[in-house]
Amino acid sequence: MSTLSETIERLKSIDDDLKKLTFRLATEIKFQELGPEFLMLKLILDNVRDPVLIISSKFEILFANSAAKRLIKENLKATNIIGKVCYTLFKRDDICDLCPVIESIKARKVITKEIPYLNGDKWLSTCIPLVYNGVSAVIEILKPYD
């Protein structure tokens, strides 16, 4: 038999899951409302060889092209990343120390920064700020650092 505190914690977890699902569905509906233009943009971005992500000001992954999904799946063993908070993929409780996403959003300018990756490689992250209907986000493009 569950205690009251266990039940409350379970309900909080369900509420969090519902909020994430609602956000994900709302994001997908917004993208669908964009119609053929979005589909064309998605097709273009999916054919870019570099990982491309769109990350909200709340650090939620709104979009990942095929290269980004492949990179994350191979290195982090994560799938279904849309709607997830980016830093949680790295098993963190808070934003990364050198986060170019927050810097780009705050400065409202393009930021390119060298960032470490889990396997010890270094990457160049270029974050381009976006503002759409009052929602801030960035397009992040990753390139292996030679």
C-alpha positions as CSV (number, residue, x, y, z in Angstrom):
1,M,0.0,0.0,0.0
2,S,1.3,3.4,-1.0
3,T,1.8,6.2,1.6
4,L,0.3,9.6,1.0
5,S,3.7,11.1,0.2
6,E,4.5,8.4,-2.4
7,T,1.1,9.0,-4.0
8,I,1.8,12.8,-4.1
9,E,5.2,12.2,-5.6
10,R,3.7,9.9,-8.3
11,L,1.0,12.5,-9.1
12,K,3.7,15.1,-9.5
13,S,5.6,12.9,-11.8
14,I,2.5,12.2,-13.9
15,D,1.8,16.0,-14.0
16,D,5.4,16.6,-15.2
17,D,5.0,14.0,-17.9
18,L,1.6,15.5,-19.0
19,K,3.2,19.0,-19.2
20,K,6.0,17.6,-21.4
21,L,3.6,15.8,-23.6
22,T,1.4,18.8,-24.0
23,F,4.4,21.0,-24.9
24,R,5.5,18.4,-27.4
25,L,2.1,18.2,-29.0
26,A,1.7,22.0,-29.1
27,T,5.1,22.3,-30.7
28,E,4.2,19.7,-33.4
29,I,0.8,21.4,-34.0
30,K,2.6,24.8,-34.4
31,F,5.0,23.2,-36.9
32,Q,2.1,21.6,-38.8
33,E,0.3,24.9,-39.0
34,L,3.3,26.3,-40.9
35,G,2.3,23.8,-43.6
36,P,4.4,23.2,-46.7
37,E,7.0,25.8,-45.8
38,F,7.9,23.9,-42.6
39,L,8.1,20.6,-44.5
40,M,10.5,22.2,-47.0
41,L,12.6,23.7,-44.1
42,K,12.6,20.3,-42.3
43,L,13.7,18.6,-45.6
44,I,16.5,21.0,-46.0
45,L,17.7,20.8,-42.4
46,D,17.5,17.0,-42.4
47,N,19.9,17.0,-45.3
48,V,22.5,19.2,-43.6
49,R,25.3,16.9,-42.5
50,D,26.0,18.8,-39.3
51,P,23.8,18.4,-36.3
52,V,21.2,21.2,-36.1
53,L,19.0,21.7,-33.1
54,I,16.3,24.3,-32.2
55,I,16.4,24.9,-28.5
56,S,13.9,27.0,-26.5
57,S,14.9,29.6,-23.9
58,K,13.7,27.0,-21.4
59,F,16.3,24.6,-22.9
60,E,13.7,22.3,-24.4
61,I,14.6,20.7,-27.7
62,L,12.0,21.8,-30.2
63,F,13.7,20.3,-33.3
64,A,16.6,18.1,-34.2
65,N,17.7,17.2,-37.7
66,S,18.7,13.7,-38.6
67,A,22.4,14.3,-37.9
68,A,21.7,15.6,-34.4
69,K,19.4,12.7,-33.6
70,R,22.1,10.3,-34.9
71,L,24.8,12.0,-32.8
72,I,22.7,12.0,-29.7
73,K,21.6,8.4,-30.1
74,E,25.1,7.1,-30.8
75,N,26.8,9.0,-27.9
76,L,24.1,9.4,-25.3
77,K,21.9,6.4,-26.1
78,A,18.9,8.8,-26.1
79,T,16.0,8.7,-28.4
80,N,12.8,10.7,-28.6
81,I,14.6,13.9,-27.6
82,I,12.0,16.4,-28.8
83,G,10.5,18.2,-25.8
84,K,13.3,17.1,-23.5
85,V,15.5,19.6,-21.7
86,C,18.9,19.5,-23.4
87,Y,21.2,19.4,-20.3
88,T,19.3,16.4,-18.9
89,L,20.6,14.4,-21.9
90,F,24.1,15.0,-20.4
91,K,22.8,13.7,-17.0
92,R,22.9,17.2,-15.5
93,D,20.5,19.0,-13.2
94,D,21.2,22.5,-14.5
95,I,22.5,24.2,-17.6
96,C,26.0,23.5,-18.8
97,D,28.8,25.8,-17.5
98,L,29.8,27.0,-21.0
99,C,26.2,27.1,-22.4
100,P,26.2,29.0,-25.7
101,V,22.4,28.8,-25.9
102,I,21.8,31.0,-22.9
103,E,24.5,33.4,-24.0
104,S,23.0,33.8,-27.4
105,I,19.5,34.3,-26.1
106,K,20.7,36.9,-23.5
107,A,22.9,38.8,-26.0
108,R,20.5,38.4,-28.9
109,K,23.4,37.7,-31.2
110,V,25.2,34.8,-32.9
111,I,27.6,33.1,-30.5
112,T,30.2,30.6,-31.6
113,K,31.9,28.7,-28.8
114,E,34.1,25.7,-28.3
115,I,32.3,23.2,-26.1
116,P,33.4,19.8,-24.7
117,Y,31.4,16.8,-25.5
118,L,31.0,13.6,-23.4
119,N,33.5,11.5,-25.2
120,G,36.2,14.2,-24.7
121,D,35.9,15.6,-28.3
122,K,35.6,19.3,-28.7
123,W,32.8,20.8,-30.8
124,L,32.2,24.3,-32.2
125,S,28.6,25.3,-31.3
126,T,27.1,28.2,-33.2
127,C,23.9,29.5,-31.7
128,I,21.7,31.9,-33.7
129,P,18.9,33.6,-31.7
130,L,15.3,33.4,-32.9
131,V,12.3,35.2,-31.6
132,Y,8.9,34.0,-32.9
133,N,5.6,35.1,-31.4
134,G,7.4,36.2,-28.2
135,V,9.1,32.9,-27.7
136,S,12.9,33.0,-27.7
137,A,14.9,30.1,-29.0
138,V,18.2,29.4,-30.8
139,I,19.2,27.4,-33.8
140,E,22.4,25.5,-32.6
141,I,24.7,24.1,-35.3
142,L,27.4,21.7,-34.1
143,K,30.7,21.0,-35.9
144,P,33.5,18.8,-34.8
145,Y,36.5,20.9,-33.7
146,D,39.6,20.0,-35.6
